Amino acid sequence: MMDKEKKLLVKLSTIIRARRHELNLSQLEVAERADCGLNAIGRLERVQVDPTFTTLIKIADALEMSPKDLFPN
């Protein structure tokens, strides 16, 4: 993975984790809301996976945010 891509994934994971904490949700609760596996949320937060667009939309919805908010300027 290139440095630029890695930096974007780190930023993305930080935003997801922060929002999850704001909502007082566990990784399991986000996974259930997003209809994806618990491991997917954990791996995303640890920057161990490059998520699909569909997964990001589901996670944004689970976190009660717009997908565009996952990618601030």
Secondary structure, 3 states (H helix, E strand, C coil): CCHHHHHHHHHHHHHHHHHHHHCCCCHHHHHHHHCCCHHHHHHHHCCCCCCCHHHHHHHHHHCCCCHHHHCCC
